[in-house]
Each structure stands twice: as C-alpha cells, then as structure tokens.
Amino acid sequence: MAQFRAKKLDIGCFVNIRVIRDHTKRKVFEQYETQRQALRYIICNTTLPQRARAQAQLQLSQMHAYTRSTQINNRCIEGGKSRGVLRHFRMARYPFRMNALEGSIAGVRKASW
C-alpha cells in the first residue's frame, strides 16, 4: 500500500516489489502491534461493558490488513524468494548453501562424518 511505503527504503538486500511490500508490511505491523494487542485485550475482557467490546471489535476490523501478523512473509534477503527460506538466516536454500561453502556465514560449516 502506497500510503505506508517510506520515501527512502532502509533495505540492504535485493530489491523487487515483493521485497519492498514485505518490508512495508513488517514496518506497519511493528508500528500498530501494541494498538492491536490493546484492542484484542478489550474484546476478550468479559468484565467490560458489551458496547465497549463491540466498539473495540469494530475498530480492529477496520484496521488496515498490513497491521496483521499473518500478512508478513519470510523472504530471502538475496533473491527475494518466498519459498524454501531458512528462518534463522533469512536466506533461501541455494544462496544459503553458496554462502556457507564460501564461509561467509559465521558458525556454519559443511558437514563431514
């Protein structure tokens, strides 16, 4: 969504529209996370009046989709791929393998037994 996209990107990796969109989603989610948690707490709190809970539910449903955690995809920082991404390294399988063989990933070695 263009309304959330920053004018200058602070991405230090491969850039295509999917990577930019995912970066934007991560930033927006981080920005609205506490507000969403507060609204969810109000909705689940049965001691509050029903009207306040309904208003909180309405506010939560009207928030932008990018504020949801389910919108975030793990993407490779080298190629922008979304499948086969190793979560800890944020790399797809093949770039991870190449970097591991070069020795550019700290603490990763080719197995030998």
N, C-alpha and C positions, 0 to 999 in steps of 0.2 A: 504494500500500500504506500503510495507516494507521500501521504500525509505524515508517516512515521519515518521515512527514509532520511538519513542525515545528508547534509550537503557535502561533507567531506568524510569519506569512509576511513575507519581505522582498522582495515583488514590487511594483514601481512601475508596473504596467500593468493592462490589462483583466484581470479575473479571472473565470474559469469553471473547472469541474472539470478540463477538459483542460489548461488552463494550469497549474493547481496540480499536476497529476500530472506534467507535463513538468518543472516546476521541481523537484519532488521527485526525479525521475529524474536530473536534472543534478547535484543536490547529492550524491546517493548515489553516482553514478558517480565524482565527484570525490573522495569520501571513500575509496572502495575501489580506485581506479585503480592505486596502487603495489602493493597486495597482489595484484591480478590479474596485473600485469606480472611480479612475482616468481614467481608460480606458473607462468605461461607459460614463463618462462625455465627453471625447473626441469624442466618437461615436455619442453622441446626439447633440453636438455643431455644428450647421449648418454654423457658420461663418468660421470654419476651412476648409482648402482645402480637397477635396474628397479623395485624396491619403492618407493623414494623418489619416483620419477617417477610411479608409479601412485597413490600417496597424494596427490601434488600434483594429479593429474588428477581424482581423486575430490573433493578439496576445491574445485577450480574448478567442477566440475559441480554441486556442492551450494550454491554461492553464489546469492543472490537474482538474479532476472532484471534488476532495476533497476541492478545493478552493471555491466551490459554497455553498451558504447558504442552498440550498434545499437538500443537502446531509446529513445534521445534523438531527438526530432523538433524541427525548426525550426518555431517558432510565431510568429505576428505578435504584437508587443507591444501593438498597439492593439486588434485584434479577436479574437485567439486563433485565427485560421485557420491551417491547416497546409499549405495548397496555395498555390502562387504566392508564396512568401516569398523576398524578396531577402536572401540570407545576410548580406551586409555590414551591412545596415541593420536586420535582423530585423523587417521590415515586409512585409505583403502588397502586391501591385501597386497596388491602388487607394489605400490610405492613404499609400503612398509617393508616389504621384502628387499627391495633395492637399497633402501636407506640402511637397513640392518646389515646387509652384506658389505656396504661401504664403511660401516662403523660409525655413521653419523647420529645414531640413536644411542644415547647413553644407557648402559646396562643391558643391552640386547646383543646376544651372540648367536651364531648358528649352532644348533645342537649337534653334538657328536658323541656317540657312545659305542 
